[in-house]
Amino acid sequence: MKPMLTLYYDKECPFCNRYACFLELKKSHELHLINARESLQKIRTQCPHLDINDGMILVTDGRCLQGREALAYLDTLITRNTLFGKLHRIWRLAPWLTLPLYSVIKLLRRIVLFFMGKKSDIE
């Protein structure tokens, strides 16, 4: 039986949606992609100490990881033979860069959603 991962992300955000679609994990894991906008109550029940507006949430083995910690964990599972897999290595190779980089990604997400006429906060 494959270990299960659940990734809550904003499907309306082009960055989040592309990331979730291109996420390729080793065949040893089962990944469930869930639109956070449709599952807010489930997120609050499963990870009550986290706010989805602070970044995507990954649930694995009863643990809730968010934002750059979720990306760092996913980095350990991503197939390295793809371009995306090679680019994803930054989360492990340059940990000092992950906080500013993730902050920039979150800011870009807000800007893009604003221009798309969508709320950036998930309520």
C-alpha positions in Angstrom: 0.0 0.0 0.0 1.4 3.4 -1.0 1.7 6.1 1.6 -0.8 8.9 1.0 -0.1 12.6 0.7 -2.8 15.2 0.6 -2.0 18.6 -0.9 -4.4 21.5 -0.3 -3.8 24.3 -2.8 -5.6 27.2 -4.5 -6.8 25.8 -7.8 -7.8 29.3 -9.0 -4.2 30.5 -8.7 -2.3 29.8 -12.0 1.0 29.3 -10.0 -0.6 26.8 -7.5 -2.5 25.0 -10.2 0.4 24.5 -12.5 2.6 23.4 -9.6 0.0 20.8 -8.5 -0.5 19.6 -12.1 3.2 19.2 -12.8 4.1 17.6 -9.5 5.6 14.2 -10.2 6.3 12.0 -7.3 8.1 8.8 -7.1 5.8 5.9 -7.7 5.9 5.0 -4.0 3.3 7.7 -3.0 -0.3 8.4 -3.7 -1.0 12.1 -4.1 -4.5 13.6 -3.5 -4.8 17.2 -4.9 -7.6 19.1 -3.2 -8.8 22.6 -4.0 -8.6 24.5 -0.8 -11.4 26.9 -1.8 -13.8 23.9 -1.8 -12.4 22.2 1.4 -11.8 25.0 3.9 -13.7 23.3 6.7 -11.8 20.0 6.1 -8.5 21.9 6.3 -9.5 23.7 9.6 -10.4 20.3 11.1 -7.3 18.4 9.9 -4.8 21.3 10.4 -6.4 23.7 12.9 -3.1 25.5 13.7 -2.5 26.5 10.0 -4.1 29.1 7.8 -4.3 28.2 4.1 -3.8 31.8 3.2 -0.2 31.4 4.4 0.5 28.9 1.7 -0.3 25.4 0.4 -0.7 22.7 3.0 0.6 19.1 2.7 -0.7 16.4 5.0 1.4 13.3 5.4 1.5 10.7 8.2 -0.8 12.9 10.3 1.6 15.9 10.0 0.6 19.2 8.4 3.4 21.0 6.6 2.9 24.4 5.1 4.5 26.6 2.5 8.3 26.2 2.2 8.3 23.2 4.6 5.8 21.4 2.4 7.9 22.2 -0.7 11.1 20.9 1.1 9.3 17.7 2.0 8.0 17.3 -1.6 11.5 17.8 -2.9 12.5 14.5 -1.3 9.9 12.7 -3.3 10.1 14.4 -6.7 11.6 12.5 -9.7 14.9 14.1 -10.6 14.9 13.2 -14.3 12.5 16.0 -15.3 13.3 19.7 -15.7 10.8 20.5 -13.0 12.4 17.9 -10.7 15.8 19.5 -11.3 14.5 23.0 -10.6 12.8 21.9 -7.5 16.1 20.9 -5.9 16.6 24.5 -4.8 14.4 23.8 -1.7 17.1 21.4 -0.5 20.3 22.8 -2.0 19.7 26.5 -1.0 17.6 26.5 2.2 18.7 30.1 3.0 16.9 31.1 -0.3 13.6 29.3 0.4 12.0 31.9 2.7 12.6 34.9 0.4 11.7 32.9 -2.7 8.5 31.5 -1.2 7.6 35.1 -0.1 8.1 36.4 -3.6 5.9 33.5 -5.0 3.1 34.4 -2.5 3.3 38.1 -3.5 3.1 37.2 -7.2 0.1 35.0 -6.5 -1.7 37.9 -4.8 -0.9 40.2 -7.7 -2.0 37.7 -10.4 -5.2 36.9 -8.6 -6.0 40.6 -8.2 -5.6 41.2 -12.0 -7.7 38.1 -12.6 -10.5 39.6 -10.5 -10.3 36.9 -7.8 -9.8 37.1 -4.1 -6.4 36.0 -2.9 -7.7 35.1 0.5 -9.5 31.8 0.8 -12.5 32.3 3.1 
